[in-house]
Amino acid sequence: MLHELLLSLLGYTGDLIIDEREHQNSLGIPISDEHRSFKLAPDISFIQPSDRDLIERIISLGFYYRELDRFATKSRNLSWIRSANPNNELSNKNVQEKQSVYRRAIANGIVEILSVYRSAVLHIEQKLLSESIPILATITQGLNKFFVLLPPLYELVLEIERDDIRGGQLLNLLHKRCHCGVPELQSCIQRLLWHGHQVMYNQLASWVVYGILQDQHGEFFIRRQEDRDVEHGSSNPDMSEKLARLSTDDASLTDWHLGFHIFLDMLPEYVHMRVAESILFAGKAIRVLRNPSPAFQFKDPVYNQQIPKGAQKNQVSTGRFPFQKESFEDTNLIGEELLPQSEADKIENMLRDLKESSEFHKRSFECAVDSIRAIAASHLWQLVVVRADLNGHLKALKDYFLLAKGDFFQCFLEESRQMMRLPPRQSTAEADLMVPFQLAAIKTIGEEEKYFSRVSLRMPSFGSAVKSSQVDLPKTGSTSASLSNASSEISLDGWDGIALEYSVDWPLQLFFTQEVLSQYLRVFQYLLRLKRTQMELEKSWASVMHQDHTDFAKRRNDRLNCSVSQQRRQRFRPMWHVREHMAFLIRNLQFYIQVDVIESQWNVLQAHIRDSHDFTELVGFHQEYLSALISQSFLDIGSVSRILDSIMKLCLQFCWSIENQEINPNTSELEHLTEEFNKKSNSLYTILRSSRLAGSQRAPFLRRFLLRLNFNLFFETTAQGVLNIVRPSPTLPVFNQQ
């Protein structure tokens, strides 16, 4: 009986001790899993009730041992690997779906606990065989600590199997169970959690050291982005084609933008979202650094030949060794240079220290992740900013998208001025624009300008949204398509769709995303309309002055027509006043945007670039730069942007009307345009001087702009008159700006 009792403690039943479930099943009585256990056979009558209760309490440990051992054996079973064969793919898939690396790790911890339990049973057996001591008391005393360990572990295993808990969810469960008032049980659960963390650290090491996602069973909180192109392909075919081209050209860029995401279901609750995002970023950065583009590898020797000696010394002092000529023959050395092996070893040592710790310390884990992220961000900064010449490309975008090269765009608009008087032809509009574009480049762009070749002019189909990411823009299409987003403001004429594209090479696509280039394009189209309006106002003044000088010369030669010329001058004088008011507003608005907004924000961005050595910080600073350009230019305020577009439209119509006065005089049209301009300009001033804009830090230089407009209180007085007094429409409003 002693040996049968000891065997039952190791999960083996017999005639004396039976499995209650098996016994009830033989009698046809169902029993739930919660009430399963080992029991003494009911036909044993020579044992006292008190001893029976004590024995059944003791042998319940054997039941818990058997169930825990069954879970451990099942979770550690690797036979599915050997049995995998291509002829049985469906069954093998089902087997693999049930596997869990984290469960296997927990099973290893349970095996450790069960081995201690077996040793305790063996020790009790040796003690009972060597001495004549009370059997039940000795067994109870020897296994006492397991009464508080095995039942909770059995409940844990039941919950894991019932709810199919895996991966980060399993770590969550163990972390919650660690918070208990039993020290022995707490240390036991902590040991199981340690085993689970070993798997997580191994996955982390693979991700942040080598950029490889090692997650065969989908248990890590970093996961590959699910392919949604099939689901949404019909709604956005252009994007699908674009991504297909991108993935063909360079898979690392696709991985950066669309390849991976945080899977919240597997993210442990004690790992903050910010930490998970840092891990995601670090892994993606390592993937980029370890997989440079072949085009970049080809260009890299040229870059290194141009490095001055001082820069090479600086690289050595900072741990970045300059390339040797032999390294160009092996492309792998370029990846090693982008991420030196010493840095990879440093990351691996940090994770090794975390793995060797007996307990999980949240603060230490977060500090290590922050350090790893800083290393990845620093080397990515070195790649993008230094090697890829980020600042040069930023300067090029400022020159061409923000119209910093004013001479080029002035020449372009002058060359294309007569063409833009006519509606664009859908079939040839882009080709027509290329002629003045190339002429302007020949006249103003020097041979040393290496970035102009990346700029291309596009004229998209009318009615379609302009996106700088479109490579092959259609030149024909339906004109009935409508713009549904807020960025589609009032169209001045068909030439408002003029767009620029900028060719970006690896790895600058990490920085200049399609969203960033579309923001640049939005500002460019706004500034080009503004510059075109300003040029038309200047050209109309030159045209009127030329006509006036011609009339003056004729008057000197023809005294008879003197009165006619005087009447004409008198008739056109109010129009000159109105044109001057329009030019005054447009000039000040252009000066405000180019100087107070663009130049000041550019200087702020340059200061950030000099001070920052972190790629993510730089991305944030650049986004702040673009957001400031858009907000301080009022492009994100629908009411203001609509008024500005209306004003520019009125100015263009006014200019064309003035030049047509000699051929087809139409005073009523000019009166209408003038009246509308008065209303719009005064409404604009009223909105801009409101406390919501002028009193906020949103546009810090807005007060300067308002001061220039209202330096003699003219705008304020006129605005009050227009808004508060209902006046009859004058024959031709005359502004007396004194």
VOKEKOL-986929 format. One line per 8 residues: number of its first residue (from 1); their letters; for each residue x, y negated, z of C-alpha. Coordinates in steps of 0.02 Angstrom, whole numbers. Layout:
% residues N
NUM	a	X:Y:Z ~ ... .
% end
This chain:
% residues 738
1	mlhellls	0:0:0 ~ 146:-117:36 ~ 218:-98:-138 ~ 48:-117:-221 ~ 25:-278:-123 ~ 197:-340:-178 ~ 162:-292:-358 ~ -2:-387:-354 .
9	llgytgdl	95:-542:-304 ~ 183:-526:-473 ~ 19:-509:-569 ~ -1:-320:-576 ~ -164:-242:-517 ~ -206:-61:-475 ~ -328:45:-376 ~ -309:-51:-214 .
17	iiderehq	-306:-227:-287 ~ -412:-264:-439 ~ -446:-408:-558 ~ -617:-475:-512 ~ -659:-524:-691 ~ -616:-352:-759 ~ -718:-271:-623 ~ -870:-381:-655 .
25	nslgipis	-856:-355:-843 ~ -858:-168:-818 ~ -1020:-190:-723 ~ -1090:-305:-859 ~ -1092:-459:-748 ~ -1018:-616:-828 ~ -902:-725:-722 ~ -834:-899:-753 .
33	dehrsfkl	-649:-939:-762 ~ -660:-1047:-605 ~ -705:-896:-498 ~ -575:-776:-568 ~ -450:-701:-446 ~ -381:-539:-374 ~ -484:-447:-246 ~ -468:-292:-137 .
41	apdisfiq	-566:-146:-206 ~ -742:-147:-130 ~ -734:38:-84 ~ -593:12:40 ~ -668:20:214 ~ -521:47:331 ~ -463:-135:325 ~ -534:-256:451 .
49	psdrdlie	-632:-406:383 ~ -504:-528:453 ~ -361:-434:371 ~ -461:-421:209 ~ -482:-610:202 ~ -298:-636:235 ~ -246:-509:103 ~ -362:-584:-28 .
57	riislgfy	-291:-755:10 ~ -115:-688:-14 ~ -150:-592:-174 ~ -233:-745:-253 ~ -53:-806:-279 ~ -26:-656:-391 ~ -173:-708:-498 ~ -106:-885:-513 .
65	yreldrfa	66:-815:-555 ~ -5:-704:-692 ~ -103:-846:-773 ~ 43:-967:-765 ~ 158:-835:-837 ~ 33:-801:-976 ~ 27:-989:-1019 ~ 218:-1000:-1016 .
73	tksrnlsw	238:-846:-1127 ~ 109:-909:-1250 ~ 181:-1085:-1258 ~ 360:-1023:-1277 ~ 316:-896:-1411 ~ 415:-934:-1569 ~ 362:-781:-1667 ~ 262:-890:-1786 .
81	irsanpnn	427:-954:-1855 ~ 485:-779:-1902 ~ 315:-728:-1969 ~ 299:-880:-2081 ~ 292:-831:-2263 ~ 224:-917:-2419 ~ 97:-778:-2448 ~ -2:-821:-2292 .
89	elsnknvq	-2:-1010:-2293 ~ -176:-1034:-2220 ~ -149:-926:-2067 ~ 24:-996:-2038 ~ -49:-1173:-2045 ~ -176:-1128:-1912 ~ -40:-1054:-1803 ~ 70:-1207:-1821 .
97	ekqsvyrr	-71:-1325:-1777 ~ -84:-1242:-1606 ~ 100:-1262:-1568 ~ 164:-1400:-1456 ~ 343:-1447:-1417 ~ 285:-1536:-1260 ~ 188:-1383:-1199 ~ 342:-1278:-1230 .
105	aiangive	443:-1397:-1123 ~ 313:-1392:-984 ~ 313:-1202:-998 ~ 501:-1204:-969 ~ 472:-1301:-809 ~ 337:-1178:-755 ~ 456:-1034:-787 ~ 581:-1116:-669 .
113	ilsvyrsa	448:-1125:-533 ~ 393:-946:-562 ~ 572:-885:-552 ~ 585:-962:-378 ~ 421:-877:-334 ~ 486:-708:-394 ~ 643:-730:-292 ~ 537:-765:-138 .
121	vlhieqkl	435:-605:-167 ~ 595:-502:-190 ~ 668:-575:-31 ~ 508:-528:63 ~ 518:-350:-4 ~ 698:-330:53 ~ 656:-401:223 ~ 506:-286:248 .
129	lsesipil	603:-131:196 ~ 749:-170:309 ~ 657:-218:468 ~ 501:-164:559 ~ 405:-325:564 ~ 222:-373:537 ~ 185:-360:352 ~ 49:-491:325 .
137	atitqgln	129:-619:439 ~ 296:-601:350 ~ 218:-617:177 ~ 115:-768:231 ~ 266:-852:308 ~ 377:-817:156 ~ 252:-878:26 ~ 173:-1019:125 .
145	kffvllpp	240:-1161:16 ~ 169:-1081:-142 ~ -9:-1098:-77 ~ 6:-1285:-112 ~ 97:-1264:-280 ~ 20:-1126:-382 ~ -167:-1172:-368 ~ -140:-1353:-430 .
153	lyelvlei	-26:-1288:-568 ~ -161:-1165:-620 ~ -290:-1306:-627 ~ -165:-1408:-730 ~ -144:-1266:-854 ~ -332:-1241:-866 ~ -357:-1426:-907 ~ -217:-1424:-1036 .
161	erddirgg	-292:-1275:-1127 ~ -473:-1330:-1110 ~ -445:-1507:-1179 ~ -303:-1459:-1297 ~ -188:-1589:-1218 ~ -25:-1616:-1310 ~ 115:-1742:-1333 ~ 97:-1910:-1249 .
169	qllnllhk	-72:-1859:-1177 ~ 16:-1719:-1083 ~ 143:-1842:-1013 ~ -2:-1953:-957 ~ -84:-1808:-866 ~ 77:-1759:-777 ~ 114:-1940:-732 ~ -57:-1956:-649 .
177	rchcgvpe	-36:-1791:-555 ~ 131:-1852:-486 ~ 36:-1972:-375 ~ -16:-1854:-235 ~ 13:-1840:-48 ~ 101:-1671:-48 ~ 289:-1694:-65 ~ 321:-1515:-126 .
185	lqsciqrl	187:-1528:-260 ~ 246:-1703:-309 ~ 425:-1645:-337 ~ 360:-1495:-435 ~ 254:-1603:-552 ~ 399:-1725:-571 ~ 507:-1581:-629 ~ 377:-1535:-760 .
193	lwhghqvm	369:-1717:-814 ~ 559:-1718:-827 ~ 550:-1573:-948 ~ 419:-1667:-1051 ~ 527:-1822:-1053 ~ 672:-1720:-1121 ~ 571:-1691:-1279 ~ 523:-1875:-1289 .
201	ynqlaswv	704:-1928:-1269 ~ 758:-1807:-1405 ~ 628:-1879:-1522 ~ 682:-2055:-1473 ~ 864:-2013:-1508 ~ 821:-1944:-1680 ~ 718:-2101:-1718 ~ 829:-2241:-1652 .
209	vygilqdq	999:-2163:-1688 ~ 970:-2086:-1859 ~ 804:-2161:-1914 ~ 726:-1988:-1931 ~ 552:-1951:-1865 ~ 564:-1778:-1788 ~ 384:-1738:-1750 ~ 328:-1577:-1830 .
217	hgeffirr	166:-1561:-1731 ~ 111:-1744:-1724 ~ 144:-1773:-1539 ~ 256:-1927:-1543 ~ 183:-2101:-1526 ~ 274:-2156:-1684 ~ 187:-2081:-1835 ~ 197:-2095:-2021 .
225	qedrdveh	64:-2208:-2095 ~ -78:-2106:-2168 ~ -94:-2125:-2355 ~ -249:-2231:-2377 ~ -217:-2273:-2559 ~ -327:-2127:-2612 ~ -472:-2192:-2508 ~ -453:-2374:-2561 .
233	gssnpdms	-377:-2349:-2733 ~ -535:-2398:-2824 ~ -554:-2560:-2726 ~ -375:-2621:-2750 ~ -287:-2536:-2896 ~ -159:-2676:-2915 ~ -96:-2647:-2738 ~ -85:-2459:-2768 .
241	eklarlst	18:-2484:-2925 ~ 128:-2609:-2837 ~ 162:-2491:-2692 ~ 196:-2350:-2814 ~ 326:-2457:-2901 ~ 400:-2509:-2734 ~ 413:-2331:-2670 ~ 498:-2280:-2831 .
249	ddasltdw	622:-2423:-2823 ~ 665:-2412:-2639 ~ 580:-2297:-2514 ~ 658:-2387:-2366 ~ 559:-2546:-2402 ~ 398:-2448:-2414 ~ 439:-2368:-2247 ~ 473:-2539:-2171 .
257	hlgfhifl	308:-2617:-2222 ~ 189:-2469:-2232 ~ 281:-2312:-2178 ~ 258:-2300:-1990 ~ 141:-2359:-1853 ~ 108:-2334:-1668 ~ -14:-2193:-1634 ~ -104:-2253:-1478 .
265	dmlpeyvh	-179:-2083:-1436 ~ -4:-2015:-1403 ~ 67:-2169:-1319 ~ 93:-2136:-1132 ~ -1:-2261:-1026 ~ 155:-2304:-926 ~ 246:-2358:-1087 ~ 197:-2537:-1123 .
273	mrvaesil	140:-2582:-1298 ~ 282:-2708:-1313 ~ 407:-2569:-1277 ~ 326:-2456:-1407 ~ 336:-2595:-1536 ~ 521:-2617:-1496 ~ 548:-2431:-1524 ~ 454:-2438:-1687 .
281	fagkairv	556:-2587:-1747 ~ 723:-2510:-1693 ~ 689:-2349:-1787 ~ 635:-2439:-1944 ~ 788:-2551:-1935 ~ 903:-2401:-1917 ~ 820:-2320:-2068 ~ 857:-2477:-2170 .
289	lrnpspaf	1036:-2488:-2109 ~ 1072:-2304:-2141 ~ 990:-2302:-2313 ~ 1053:-2454:-2409 ~ 988:-2484:-2584 ~ 1100:-2421:-2727 ~ 1092:-2595:-2804 ~ 1155:-2670:-2642 .
297	qfkdpvyn	1296:-2542:-2635 ~ 1347:-2593:-2811 ~ 1350:-2778:-2768 ~ 1432:-2757:-2598 ~ 1614:-2750:-2657 ~ 1592:-2920:-2740 ~ 1530:-2990:-2577 ~ 1675:-2920:-2479 .
305	qqipkgaq	1802:-2986:-2601 ~ 1736:-3160:-2569 ~ 1750:-3149:-2380 ~ 1879:-3274:-2318 ~ 2017:-3218:-2204 ~ 1943:-3308:-2056 ~ 1780:-3217:-2077 ~ 1872:-3051:-2084 .
313	knqvstgr	1958:-3090:-1920 ~ 1792:-3134:-1845 ~ 1720:-2969:-1903 ~ 1860:-2874:-1819 ~ 1837:-2970:-1657 ~ 1651:-2933:-1654 ~ 1671:-2748:-1689 ~ 1623:-2756:-1873 .
321	fpfqkesf	1765:-2690:-1975 ~ 1793:-2754:-2152 ~ 1772:-2632:-2296 ~ 1924:-2548:-2369 ~ 1933:-2529:-2556 ~ 1927:-2340:-2541 ~ 1759:-2352:-2453 ~ 1674:-2411:-2611 .
329	edtnlige	1699:-2241:-2686 ~ 1591:-2163:-2552 ~ 1421:-2244:-2534 ~ 1397:-2166:-2363 ~ 1532:-2279:-2293 ~ 1425:-2431:-2334 ~ 1286:-2363:-2224 ~ 1413:-2330:-2088 .
337	ellpqsea	1477:-2508:-2103 ~ 1301:-2578:-2087 ~ 1282:-2478:-1926 ~ 1455:-2434:-1855 ~ 1470:-2264:-1773 ~ 1521:-2348:-1611 ~ 1351:-2434:-1604 ~ 1260:-2271:-1639 .
345	dkienmlr	1360:-2188:-1500 ~ 1313:-2329:-1382 ~ 1128:-2300:-1417 ~ 1149:-2113:-1394 ~ 1237:-2138:-1227 ~ 1095:-2247:-1164 ~ 969:-2110:-1202 ~ 1083:-1978:-1127 .
353	dlkessef	1087:-2075:-964 ~ 898:-2079:-963 ~ 888:-1893:-998 ~ 1007:-1850:-856 ~ 907:-1948:-728 ~ 800:-1833:-619 ~ 656:-1959:-614 ~ 580:-2075:-742 .
361	hkrsfeca	616:-2256:-698 ~ 508:-2374:-798 ~ 624:-2523:-776 ~ 778:-2425:-833 ~ 682:-2358:-983 ~ 624:-2530:-1037 ~ 798:-2605:-1015 ~ 872:-2467:-1122 .
369	vdsiraia	741:-2493:-1257 ~ 772:-2681:-1256 ~ 959:-2651:-1275 ~ 931:-2529:-1419 ~ 814:-2651:-1504 ~ 941:-2792:-1483 ~ 1077:-2686:-1565 ~ 964:-2642:-1712 .
377	ashlwqlv	903:-2821:-1731 ~ 1080:-2890:-1725 ~ 1144:-2777:-1863 ~ 989:-2806:-1967 ~ 1019:-2993:-1945 ~ 1198:-2967:-2003 ~ 1135:-2876:-2158 ~ 998:-2999:-2206 .
385	vvradlng	1071:-3166:-2153 ~ 1257:-3143:-2187 ~ 1275:-3010:-2320 ~ 1116:-3051:-2418 ~ 1138:-3241:-2401 ~ 968:-3277:-2325 ~ 1001:-3462:-2306 ~ 1041:-3481:-2490 .
393	hlkalkdy	875:-3402:-2536 ~ 783:-3511:-2411 ~ 864:-3663:-2490 ~ 810:-3602:-2662 ~ 631:-3579:-2604 ~ 635:-3754:-2532 ~ 705:-3824:-2695 ~ 577:-3744:-2809 .
401	fllakgdf	424:-3701:-2705 ~ 431:-3857:-2595 ~ 486:-3970:-2738 ~ 650:-4021:-2658 ~ 723:-4027:-2834 ~ 615:-4175:-2880 ~ 713:-4216:-3038 ~ 675:-4044:-3110 .
409	fqcflees	488:-4055:-3079 ~ 481:-4237:-3134 ~ 559:-4186:-3298 ~ 445:-4034:-3313 ~ 288:-4136:-3285 ~ 344:-4269:-3408 ~ 382:-4139:-3541 ~ 215:-4053:-3515 .
417	rqmmrlpp	110:-4210:-3488 ~ 31:-4217:-3659 ~ -3:-4030:-3656 ~ -90:-4043:-3487 ~ -208:-4174:-3556 ~ -292:-4032:-3651 ~ -373:-3879:-3575 ~ -255:-3729:-3567 .
425	rqstaead	-278:-3588:-3689 ~ -294:-3422:-3601 ~ -197:-3325:-3730 ~ -46:-3441:-3741 ~ -51:-3551:-3585 ~ 98:-3468:-3503 ~ 201:-3467:-3662 ~ 157:-3649:-3693 .
433	lmvpfqla	220:-3697:-3520 ~ 384:-3605:-3543 ~ 444:-3732:-3671 ~ 440:-3886:-3555 ~ 497:-3775:-3411 ~ 654:-3723:-3504 ~ 685:-3900:-3568 ~ 676:-3966:-3389 .
441	aiktigee	798:-3830:-3335 ~ 921:-3875:-3472 ~ 916:-4059:-3424 ~ 924:-4044:-3235 ~ 988:-3871:-3181 ~ 1176:-3849:-3180 ~ 1270:-3689:-3221 ~ 1324:-3670:-3040 .
449	ekyfsrvs	1142:-3649:-2986 ~ 1136:-3460:-2960 ~ 959:-3448:-2891 ~ 861:-3528:-3033 ~ 866:-3364:-3131 ~ 757:-3288:-2994 ~ 619:-3415:-3023 ~ 488:-3380:-3156 .
457	lrmpsfgs	335:-3476:-3209 ~ 166:-3391:-3215 ~ -4:-3445:-3276 ~ -132:-3319:-3210 ~ -304:-3288:-3281 ~ -427:-3425:-3241 ~ -537:-3387:-3093 ~ -422:-3257:-3018 .
465	avkssqvd	-324:-3279:-2858 ~ -142:-3321:-2883 ~ -23:-3206:-2791 ~ 165:-3219:-2806 ~ 179:-3032:-2786 ~ 100:-2998:-2955 ~ 236:-2945:-3074 ~ 136:-2914:-3231 .
473	lpktgsts	2:-3046:-3228 ~ -132:-3028:-3361 ~ -142:-3168:-3487 ~ -320:-3130:-3538 ~ -469:-3092:-3433 ~ -640:-3144:-3375 ~ -664:-3325:-3332 ~ -817:-3292:-3226 .
481	aslsnass	-723:-3219:-3077 ~ -743:-3324:-2922 ~ -628:-3357:-2778 ~ -700:-3294:-2616 ~ -569:-3348:-2490 ~ -537:-3514:-2406 ~ -377:-3545:-2503 ~ -471:-3571:-2665 .
489	eisldgwd	-501:-3756:-2657 ~ -581:-3868:-2787 ~ -499:-3846:-2955 ~ -439:-4009:-3030 ~ -422:-3935:-3202 ~ -365:-3775:-3286 ~ -181:-3812:-3251 ~ -202:-3798:-3062 .
497	gialeysv	-164:-3613:-3074 ~ 19:-3642:-3118 ~ 118:-3524:-3008 ~ 299:-3483:-2972 ~ 370:-3312:-2938 ~ 532:-3278:-2848 ~ 629:-3118:-2875 ~ 691:-3046:-2710 .
505	dwplqlff	818:-2905:-2699 ~ 850:-2779:-2562 ~ 855:-2807:-2414 ~ 773:-2978:-2421 ~ 603:-2898:-2450 ~ 607:-2863:-2263 ~ 605:-3050:-2234 ~ 514:-3120:-2386 .
513	tqevlsqy	358:-3014:-2382 ~ 215:-3037:-2504 ~ 119:-3135:-2371 ~ 266:-3254:-2348 ~ 285:-3284:-2535 ~ 98:-3314:-2552 ~ 111:-3449:-2418 ~ 253:-3530:-2514 .
521	lrvfqyll	149:-3522:-2672 ~ 1:-3604:-2586 ~ 108:-3752:-2531 ~ 190:-3762:-2703 ~ 25:-3777:-2797 ~ -32:-3913:-2677 ~ 130:-4012:-2695 ~ 132:-3993:-2884 .
529	rlkrtqme	-43:-4065:-2896 ~ 9:-4208:-2784 ~ 165:-4245:-2887 ~ 69:-4234:-3049 ~ -59:-4358:-2982 ~ 78:-4476:-2927 ~ 162:-4466:-3097 ~ -1:-4500:-3190 .
537	lekswasv	-32:-4654:-3083 ~ 142:-4718:-3125 ~ 122:-4679:-3309 ~ -46:-4768:-3315 ~ 34:-4923:-3237 ~ 173:-4917:-3366 ~ 46:-4898:-3505 ~ -59:-5045:-3443 .
545	mhqdhtdf	95:-5155:-3420 ~ 156:-5111:-3594 ~ -12:-5162:-3665 ~ -12:-5322:-3562 ~ 161:-5369:-3626 ~ 106:-5334:-3803 ~ -46:-5446:-3779 ~ 64:-5583:-3705 .
553	akrrndrl	177:-5578:-3858 ~ 29:-5587:-3975 ~ -45:-5733:-3876 ~ 111:-5835:-3901 ~ 99:-5807:-4088 ~ -89:-5825:-4100 ~ -160:-5971:-4002 ~ -335:-5932:-4063 .
561	ncsvsqqr	-347:-5765:-3971 ~ -283:-5838:-3810 ~ -454:-5839:-3727 ~ -487:-5659:-3780 ~ -325:-5600:-3698 ~ -365:-5696:-3541 ~ -535:-5614:-3532 ~ -457:-5443:-3555 .
569	rqrfrpmw	-331:-5476:-3416 ~ -472:-5536:-3306 ~ -572:-5380:-3344 ~ -428:-5260:-3309 ~ -365:-5347:-3152 ~ -486:-5256:-3034 ~ -434:-5090:-3110 ~ -251:-5130:-3073 .
577	hvrehmaf	-299:-5162:-2892 ~ -388:-4995:-2881 ~ -242:-4905:-2963 ~ -124:-4984:-2837 ~ -233:-4925:-2692 ~ -232:-4749:-2764 ~ -44:-4751:-2789 ~ -22:-4822:-2613 .
585	lirnlqfy	-117:-4676:-2536 ~ -35:-4542:-2645 ~ 141:-4611:-2617 ~ 122:-4615:-2429 ~ 45:-4442:-2425 ~ 187:-4375:-2531 ~ 318:-4460:-2422 ~ 235:-4393:-2266 .
593	iqvdvies	235:-4213:-2328 ~ 408:-4214:-2405 ~ 501:-4310:-2269 ~ 402:-4302:-2108 ~ 342:-4123:-2129 ~ 456:-4023:-2244 ~ 624:-4103:-2203 ~ 593:-4108:-2015 .
601	qwnvlqah	533:-3928:-2010 ~ 679:-3875:-2120 ~ 801:-3951:-1997 ~ 716:-3858:-1854 ~ 727:-3694:-1951 ~ 912:-3722:-1989 ~ 946:-3751:-1804 ~ 858:-3587:-1762 .
609	irdshdft	957:-3494:-1895 ~ 1121:-3559:-1824 ~ 1076:-3512:-1646 ~ 987:-3346:-1672 ~ 1068:-3177:-1704 ~ 910:-3074:-1692 ~ 814:-3025:-1849 ~ 643:-3022:-1766 .
617	elvgfhqe	672:-3193:-1689 ~ 719:-3258:-1860 ~ 561:-3188:-1938 ~ 461:-3274:-1802 ~ 550:-3440:-1828 ~ 521:-3432:-2015 ~ 337:-3394:-1989 ~ 325:-3544:-1873 .
625	ylsalisq	408:-3647:-2009 ~ 280:-3595:-2139 ~ 135:-3615:-2019 ~ 194:-3791:-1978 ~ 206:-3835:-2163 ~ 29:-3775:-2195 ~ -50:-3850:-2039 ~ 39:-4019:-2046 .
633	sfldigsv	-4:-4032:-2231 ~ -188:-4004:-2183 ~ -203:-3852:-2296 ~ -287:-3753:-2158 ~ -421:-3886:-2126 ~ -555:-3860:-2255 ~ -633:-4032:-2241 ~ -467:-4124:-2260 .
641	srildsim	-400:-4016:-2401 ~ -563:-4035:-2497 ~ -557:-4224:-2479 ~ -375:-4229:-2536 ~ -414:-4123:-2688 ~ -561:-4236:-2729 ~ -450:-4389:-2714 ~ -320:-4314:-2831 .
649	klclqfcw	-456:-4268:-2954 ~ -526:-4446:-2948 ~ -352:-4519:-2974 ~ -322:-4413:-3129 ~ -491:-4457:-3201 ~ -460:-4640:-3163 ~ -292:-4638:-3252 ~ -365:-4557:-3407 .
657	sienqein	-510:-4680:-3406 ~ -394:-4830:-3398 ~ -295:-4769:-3547 ~ -456:-4740:-3644 ~ -524:-4914:-3609 ~ -447:-4986:-3767 ~ -532:-4855:-3874 ~ -693:-4827:-3779 .
665	pntseleh	-727:-4957:-3644 ~ -834:-4884:-3505 ~ -847:-4999:-3355 ~ -983:-4898:-3268 ~ -872:-4742:-3261 ~ -731:-4840:-3182 ~ -852:-4915:-3056 ~ -913:-4742:-3009 .
673	lteefnkk	-736:-4674:-2990 ~ -686:-4823:-2886 ~ -835:-4807:-2771 ~ -803:-4621:-2746 ~ -619:-4654:-2711 ~ -665:-4783:-2579 ~ -779:-4660:-2492 ~ -657:-4516:-2498 .
681	snslytil	-505:-4615:-2444 ~ -598:-4695:-2299 ~ -669:-4526:-2246 ~ -493:-4455:-2252 ~ -427:-4594:-2142 ~ -570:-4573:-2019 ~ -538:-4386:-2001 ~ -350:-4403:-1985 .
689	rssrlags	-361:-4535:-1850 ~ -481:-4430:-1746 ~ -419:-4377:-1575 ~ -424:-4194:-1626 ~ -283:-4222:-1751 ~ -191:-4382:-1710 ~ -192:-4349:-1524 ~ -124:-4171:-1534 .
697	qrapflrr	48:-4097:-1560 ~ -15:-4007:-1714 ~ 49:-4144:-1827 ~ 182:-4241:-1729 ~ 218:-4361:-1873 ~ 37:-4394:-1918 ~ 38:-4560:-1825 ~ 180:-4622:-1936 .
705	fllrlnfn	77:-4579:-2089 ~ -74:-4670:-2018 ~ 35:-4820:-1975 ~ 97:-4830:-2154 ~ -80:-4820:-2220 ~ -151:-4945:-2098 ~ -4:-5063:-2073 ~ -118:-5215:-2098 .
713	lffettaq	-279:-5139:-2027 ~ -350:-5133:-2203 ~ -398:-4949:-2198 ~ -475:-4962:-2026 ~ -580:-5112:-2074 ~ -634:-5035:-2237 ~ -675:-4868:-2156 ~ -786:-4952:-2027 .
721	gvlnivrp	-874:-5049:-2163 ~ -905:-4896:-2270 ~ -965:-4787:-2127 ~ -1069:-4915:-2031 ~ -1137:-5035:-2162 ~ -1249:-4988:-2305 ~ -1198:-5102:-2445 ~ -1263:-5115:-2623 .
729	sptlpvfn	-1151:-5041:-2755 ~ -1039:-5181:-2822 ~ -1004:-5205:-3005 ~ -822:-5163:-2975 ~ -753:-5154:-2798 ~ -602:-5261:-2769 ~ -484:-5222:-2623 ~ -399:-5371:-2545 .
737	qq	-254:-5290:-2455 ~ -178:-5437:-2364 .
% end
